[in-house]
Amino acid sequence: MKVNWNYIKVFVLLVFTVFLYAFSLKKNGVREVSKPNIEFVGENRPFITTNNVSKLLIQNYQGMKNVPKETLDLNELETALKSNPMVKSAEVYVAVNGTLNAKVEQKTPIARVNTNVSYYIDDEGSFMPLSANYSARVPLVTGYVEKNNLKNLFTLAQKINNDVFLKKHVIEIHQSLNKTINLKLRQCNFIVQLGDVKLLDKKINNLKAFYKKSLKENTLNDYKKVNLQFDNQVVCSR
């Protein structure tokens, strides 16, 4: 009987490959995890530091450093990071060399509530606490604010954040008890009476037209109130 050595060689090579793969998996699984490597993605504002992230990881996996990779629950670690109110998203993974990596995206504040309690409204309309590490330059929100009812304020803050003119000039959003809104502009003495956020784009366009005209005529400081609540007109009070 003639032996087909080509088949035998292929079989031996297959067995050897499977053995190496299994050995590699086992060795990689027991490889000890090193100190976490933290990477921030998106805007690089340090509301939360690498030390904060490392502490969160360690607290939620005691003795995480120098433990076998196979014992890590990466989903649990990601959930722990996402539980921080300053974190928007997080991805945790272990590299082949045993390095624990965490990619963290922080929330982006677009307004700062400054009433009896202080906190940020982020770019998704959610609560974000103040940071001891960094203070964002965003419009202040004053007056009557309900933490569980930020819809109108978020709509306006989002508009300000996305508009070059408003982002440059608006320094304060004041909401009264009846939910009407006034604005304060940088280096202007007058109050902008916005009312509600209905027809917001139209009101803002009227404000821009008024501001441009008054700036040209050098009359910005002649007014105490600028009312945008009337259709197709800006009513000013001296």
C-alpha positions as CSV (number, residue, x, y, z in Angstrom):
1,M,0.0,0.0,0.0
2,K,1.4,3.3,-1.1
3,V,1.5,6.0,1.6
4,N,0.5,9.5,0.6
5,W,3.0,11.6,2.5
6,N,1.4,14.8,1.3
7,Y,-1.7,14.0,3.3
8,I,0.3,13.1,6.3
9,K,2.3,16.4,6.1
10,V,-0.9,18.4,5.9
11,F,-2.4,16.5,8.9
12,V,0.7,17.1,11.0
13,L,0.8,20.7,10.1
14,L,-2.9,21.1,11.0
15,V,-2.4,19.5,14.4
16,F,0.6,21.6,15.1
17,T,-1.3,24.8,14.2
18,V,-4.2,23.9,16.4
19,F,-1.8,23.1,19.3
20,L,0.0,26.5,18.9
21,Y,-3.3,28.3,18.8
22,A,-4.6,26.6,21.9
23,F,-1.3,27.2,23.7
24,S,-1.3,30.9,22.7
25,L,-4.9,31.3,23.9
26,K,-4.1,29.7,27.3
27,K,-0.9,31.8,27.7
28,N,-2.7,35.0,26.7
29,G,-5.5,34.3,29.1
30,V,-3.3,34.0,32.1
31,R,-1.1,37.0,31.1
32,E,-1.2,39.5,33.9
33,V,-2.9,42.8,33.2
34,S,-0.7,45.9,33.6
35,K,-1.5,49.4,34.7
36,P,-4.4,50.9,32.8
37,N,-3.7,53.1,29.8
38,I,-6.3,55.8,29.5
39,E,-7.1,57.7,26.3
40,F,-9.6,60.5,26.0
41,V,-11.4,60.9,22.7
42,G,-13.2,64.0,21.3
43,E,-12.7,67.3,23.0
44,N,-9.8,67.3,25.3
45,R,-11.2,69.2,28.3
46,P,-10.1,67.6,31.6
47,F,-13.4,67.5,33.4
48,I,-12.3,64.0,34.6
49,T,-8.6,63.0,34.8
50,T,-6.7,59.9,34.0
51,N,-6.4,59.3,37.8
52,N,-10.2,59.5,38.2
53,V,-10.7,56.9,35.5
54,S,-8.0,54.6,36.9
55,K,-9.6,54.8,40.4
56,L,-13.0,53.9,38.9
57,L,-11.5,50.8,37.2
58,I,-9.6,49.7,40.3
59,Q,-12.6,50.2,42.6
60,N,-14.8,48.1,40.3
61,Y,-12.2,45.4,40.0
62,Q,-10.1,45.1,43.1
63,G,-6.5,44.2,42.5
64,M,-7.0,44.6,38.8
65,K,-3.3,45.2,38.2
66,N,-1.4,42.0,37.8
67,V,-4.5,39.7,37.5
68,P,-5.1,37.2,34.8
69,K,-6.7,38.6,31.7
70,E,-9.3,35.8,31.6
71,T,-10.8,36.9,34.9
72,L,-11.6,40.4,33.7
73,D,-15.2,41.4,32.9
74,L,-14.7,44.2,30.4
75,N,-18.4,44.9,30.1
76,E,-18.5,45.4,33.9
77,L,-15.6,47.9,33.7
78,E,-17.2,49.8,30.8
79,T,-20.5,50.0,32.8
80,A,-18.5,51.3,35.8
81,L,-17.0,54.1,33.7
82,K,-20.3,55.0,32.1
83,S,-21.8,55.4,35.5
84,N,-19.7,58.5,36.1
85,P,-22.0,61.5,35.3
86,M,-19.1,63.2,33.4
87,V,-18.6,60.3,31.0
88,K,-20.5,60.1,27.7
89,S,-19.1,56.8,26.4
90,A,-16.4,54.3,27.3
91,E,-14.7,51.3,25.7
92,V,-12.4,49.0,27.7
93,Y,-10.2,46.3,26.1
94,V,-7.0,44.4,26.8
95,A,-4.2,44.4,24.3
96,V,-2.2,41.2,23.5
97,N,0.7,42.4,25.7
98,G,-1.6,42.6,28.7
99,T,-2.2,46.3,28.7
100,L,-5.6,47.3,29.9
101,N,-6.9,50.2,27.7
102,A,-9.8,52.5,28.2
103,K,-11.1,55.0,25.6
104,V,-13.2,57.6,27.3
105,E,-15.4,60.3,25.8
106,Q,-16.4,63.1,28.2
107,K,-19.7,64.9,28.1
108,T,-19.8,68.4,26.5
109,P,-21.4,71.2,28.6
110,I,-23.4,73.9,26.8
111,A,-24.8,75.8,29.7
112,R,-24.2,76.1,33.5
113,V,-27.2,76.3,35.9
114,N,-26.4,78.7,38.7
115,T,-29.3,78.7,41.1
116,N,-29.4,77.2,44.6
117,V,-27.6,74.2,43.1
118,S,-25.0,74.4,40.3
119,Y,-24.5,72.0,37.4
120,Y,-24.1,71.8,33.6
121,I,-26.6,71.0,30.9
122,D,-24.7,68.8,28.4
123,D,-25.1,68.7,24.6
124,E,-27.7,65.9,24.9
125,G,-29.9,67.8,27.4
126,S,-28.8,65.8,30.4
127,F,-27.4,66.7,33.8
128,M,-23.7,67.0,34.2
129,P,-22.0,67.9,37.5
130,L,-19.4,70.6,37.9
131,S,-15.8,69.6,37.8
132,A,-13.1,70.4,40.3
133,N,-10.5,70.2,37.4
134,Y,-12.0,72.4,34.8
135,S,-14.7,75.1,34.4
136,A,-16.3,75.5,31.0
137,R,-17.0,78.9,29.5
138,V,-20.7,78.6,28.7
139,P,-23.7,80.8,29.3
140,L,-25.1,80.9,32.9
141,V,-28.6,79.8,33.5
142,T,-30.3,81.7,36.4
143,G,-33.8,82.2,37.8
144,Y,-36.4,79.4,38.1
145,V,-34.9,76.1,36.9
146,E,-36.3,72.6,37.4
147,K,-33.7,69.9,37.1
148,N,-36.2,67.4,35.6
149,N,-37.6,69.9,33.1
150,L,-34.7,71.3,31.1
151,K,-36.3,70.9,27.6
152,N,-36.8,74.6,26.8
153,L,-33.4,75.7,28.3
154,F,-31.7,72.9,26.4
155,T,-33.3,74.0,23.1
156,L,-32.1,77.5,23.6
157,A,-28.6,76.5,25.0
158,Q,-28.2,74.2,22.0
159,K,-29.1,77.0,19.6
160,I,-26.6,79.3,21.3
161,N,-23.8,76.7,21.2
162,N,-24.3,76.1,17.5
163,D,-24.6,79.8,16.5
164,V,-21.4,81.8,16.1
165,F,-23.1,85.2,16.9
166,L,-25.0,83.9,20.0
167,K,-22.0,81.9,21.3
168,K,-19.9,85.0,21.2
169,H,-22.4,87.4,22.8
170,V,-24.9,85.5,25.1
171,I,-23.6,85.3,28.7
172,E,-26.8,84.6,30.6
173,I,-30.1,82.9,30.2
174,H,-32.7,83.9,32.8
175,Q,-35.9,81.9,33.2
176,S,-38.7,83.3,35.3
177,L,-41.3,81.4,37.3
178,N,-43.8,81.5,34.3
179,K,-41.1,80.0,32.1
180,T,-40.5,83.2,30.0
181,I,-36.8,83.7,29.1
182,N,-34.6,86.8,29.0
183,L,-31.0,87.0,27.7
184,K,-28.1,89.1,28.7
185,L,-25.4,89.9,26.1
186,R,-21.7,90.6,26.6
187,Q,-20.9,94.3,27.0
188,C,-24.6,95.3,26.6
189,N,-26.7,97.0,29.2
190,F,-30.1,96.0,27.8
191,I,-32.1,92.8,28.5
192,V,-33.3,90.7,25.6
193,Q,-36.9,89.6,26.2
194,L,-37.1,86.3,24.3
195,G,-40.3,85.0,25.8
196,D,-40.6,81.3,24.9
197,V,-38.6,79.2,22.5
198,K,-41.3,79.2,19.8
199,L,-40.2,80.6,16.5
200,L,-36.7,80.7,17.9
201,D,-34.9,81.0,14.6
202,K,-37.1,84.0,13.6
203,K,-36.5,85.7,16.9
204,I,-32.7,85.2,16.7
205,N,-32.6,86.6,13.2
206,N,-34.5,89.7,14.4
207,L,-32.0,90.1,17.2
208,K,-29.1,89.9,14.9
209,A,-30.6,92.5,12.5
210,F,-31.2,94.8,15.5
211,Y,-27.7,94.3,16.9
212,K,-26.0,94.9,13.5
213,K,-28.1,98.1,12.9
214,S,-27.6,99.5,16.4
215,L,-23.9,98.7,16.4
216,K,-23.5,100.6,13.1
217,E,-25.4,103.6,14.6
218,N,-23.6,103.4,17.9
219,T,-26.9,103.1,19.8
220,L,-26.6,99.8,21.6
221,N,-26.2,101.4,25.0
222,D,-29.3,103.6,24.5
223,Y,-31.7,100.8,25.3
224,K,-32.8,99.0,28.5
225,K,-35.0,96.3,27.0
226,V,-35.2,94.6,23.6
227,N,-38.4,92.7,23.1
228,L,-38.5,89.9,20.5
229,Q,-41.9,88.5,21.4
230,F,-43.8,90.4,18.7
231,D,-44.1,89.0,15.2
232,N,-41.8,90.5,12.6
233,Q,-40.6,93.3,14.8
234,V,-38.2,94.3,17.6
235,V,-39.7,96.5,20.2
236,C,-37.1,98.5,22.2
237,S,-37.4,100.5,25.4
238,R,-35.0,103.3,26.4
